[in-house]
Amino acid sequence: MGLGSTCSQDVAVNGSWTTIKNPGYPGYDHDLNCQWILTSDPLSRIEVRVVRLVMESSRSCRYDVLEVYDGLHGQQNWNQTARLCRRSQVTQRSASHGLLSSGNVMRLRFKTDGSVSRQGFIIIVRSGEHLPCH
């Protein structure tokens, strides 16, 4: 499956927590290539927190992976801030404080291979003008 409308979308992020799950949660298809573009008000930052992450794991995340990108200067330049595939990567700190954008745009990308599938992921996102720096 290529990058398509069924598993890719634009998400307007505000001050309330919004939940994003992989397509088919719990569980996911093989050969997915999904993305979510998160956008908030121009003066806001975005916070992403991982609630659950159960995927086919490997040390280098070469099978199934959830990637988080910070949109530097909008969507022209993406800076990868996280590459997640193992529960051990979701530390107490990242679960309680999350990943923060430098501006008002972030991108999530979920890629799966053609073999083993697990439950997938649940993340929550919100935006705010005064989110703490970590």
C-alpha positions as CSV (number, residue, x, y, z in Angstrom):
1,M,0.0,0.0,0.0
2,G,1.4,3.4,-0.9
3,L,1.0,6.7,0.8
4,G,-2.7,7.1,0.5
5,S,-5.7,9.0,1.8
6,T,-6.9,6.0,3.9
7,C,-3.9,6.2,6.2
8,S,-2.6,9.7,5.7
9,Q,-4.2,12.9,6.9
10,D,-3.8,16.5,8.0
11,V,-4.6,17.1,11.7
12,A,-5.4,20.5,13.1
13,V,-4.0,20.5,16.6
14,N,-5.3,22.7,19.4
15,G,-5.0,23.0,23.2
16,S,-7.1,19.9,23.8
17,W,-5.5,16.4,23.6
18,T,-6.2,14.7,20.3
19,T,-5.7,10.9,20.0
20,I,-4.0,9.4,16.9
21,K,-3.8,5.6,16.4
22,N,-2.5,3.5,13.6
23,P,-5.1,2.3,11.0
24,G,-6.8,-0.8,12.3
25,Y,-5.7,-0.4,15.9
26,P,-5.3,-2.8,17.7
27,G,-3.4,-4.4,14.9
28,Y,-2.2,-3.1,11.5
29,D,-1.7,-4.2,7.9
30,H,1.5,-5.1,6.2
31,D,3.4,-2.6,3.9
32,L,1.8,0.6,5.2
33,N,3.3,4.0,4.6
34,C,1.1,6.5,6.4
35,Q,1.7,10.0,7.5
36,W,-0.1,12.6,9.6
37,I,0.8,16.3,9.2
38,L,0.1,18.1,12.5
39,T,-0.5,21.8,12.3
40,S,-1.3,24.3,15.0
41,D,-1.7,28.1,15.3
42,P,1.4,30.0,14.0
43,L,2.6,31.0,17.5
44,S,2.0,27.6,19.1
45,R,4.2,24.5,19.5
46,I,3.0,20.9,19.3
47,E,3.5,18.3,21.9
48,V,3.4,14.5,21.1
49,R,3.1,11.9,23.8
50,V,3.3,8.2,23.2
51,V,0.6,6.4,25.2
52,R,1.1,2.8,23.8
53,L,3.7,1.3,21.4
54,V,3.6,-2.4,20.6
55,M,5.2,-3.1,17.2
56,E,7.5,-5.6,15.6
57,S,10.8,-4.3,17.0
58,S,14.4,-4.4,16.2
59,R,17.4,-2.5,17.5
60,S,17.5,-0.3,14.4
61,C,13.7,-0.2,13.8
62,R,14.1,-1.7,10.4
63,Y,10.8,-3.6,10.3
64,D,7.9,-1.5,11.6
65,V,8.5,2.1,12.7
66,L,6.8,5.3,13.9
67,E,8.9,8.4,13.0
68,V,8.3,11.8,14.4
69,Y,9.6,14.9,12.5
70,D,9.8,18.5,13.5
71,G,8.8,20.9,10.7
72,L,11.6,23.4,10.4
73,H,10.3,26.5,8.7
74,G,7.0,24.9,7.9
75,Q,7.0,21.8,5.7
76,Q,10.0,22.7,3.6
77,N,12.5,21.0,5.9
78,W,11.8,18.0,8.2
79,N,14.0,17.2,11.1
80,Q,13.6,13.6,12.4
81,T,13.3,13.9,16.2
82,A,12.3,10.3,17.0
83,R,12.3,6.8,15.4
84,L,10.2,4.5,17.6
85,C,9.6,0.7,17.4
86,R,10.3,-0.7,20.9
87,R,8.5,-0.2,24.2
88,S,11.8,0.5,25.9
89,Q,12.1,3.7,23.8
90,V,9.0,5.1,25.5
91,T,10.6,6.2,28.7
92,Q,8.9,7.7,31.7
93,R,10.1,11.1,30.6
94,S,8.8,10.9,27.1
95,A,5.5,9.5,28.2
96,S,5.0,12.3,30.7
97,H,6.6,15.2,28.9
98,G,6.4,14.2,25.2
99,L,8.3,15.4,22.2
100,L,8.0,19.1,21.4
101,S,8.1,20.9,18.1
102,S,10.2,24.0,17.4
103,G,7.3,25.6,15.6
104,N,3.7,24.9,14.6
105,V,4.2,21.9,12.3
106,M,5.1,18.2,12.9
107,R,4.9,15.0,10.9
108,L,4.3,11.5,12.0
109,R,5.2,8.6,9.6
110,F,4.2,5.0,10.2
111,K,5.9,2.4,8.0
112,T,5.4,-1.4,8.2
113,D,7.1,-4.3,6.4
114,G,5.5,-7.4,4.9
115,S,5.8,-9.8,7.8
116,V,4.9,-9.6,11.6
117,S,2.2,-7.3,12.9
118,R,1.5,-6.3,16.5
119,Q,-1.0,-3.9,18.1
120,G,0.5,-0.7,16.9
121,F,0.5,2.7,18.6
122,I,-1.6,5.3,20.4
123,I,-0.3,8.8,20.7
124,I,-1.9,12.0,22.0
125,V,-1.1,15.5,20.6
126,R,-1.9,19.1,21.7
127,S,-0.6,22.6,21.1
128,G,0.1,25.6,23.2
129,E,2.0,28.8,23.2
130,H,3.7,28.2,26.5
131,L,4.7,24.5,26.4
132,P,7.8,23.8,28.5
133,C,11.2,23.4,26.8
134,H,13.0,20.1,27.6
